[in-house]
Amino acid sequence: MQFLYFLLIGLAAGWLAGLVLKGRGFGLVGNLIVGVLGAVAGGFLFGLLGLQTSSMLGELVTATIGAIALIVVIAFAVKPK
């Protein structure tokens, strides 16, 4: 059940990140996938800062920030020449 919860938060975070970045992402499906990976990245980044979440909203914010950061990094890395 925890894994399903994690996936749902990550999918929602990817969708929100796509809205925040307004077309600078990878399309709906790409942003959803990056959202799940961003949930992991956000947790890692917040852990480095010593921050911890205790609610679903906190986890969604953490995952969304991670997804936005990951989309920006990936977009920068694969920038067309």
Protein Blocks (a to p, Z undefined) as FASTA:
>chain_A
ZZmmmmmmmmmmmmmmmmmnnopanojklmmmmmmmmmmmmmmmmmmnopacfbfklmmm
mmmmmmmmmmmmmmmmmgcZZ
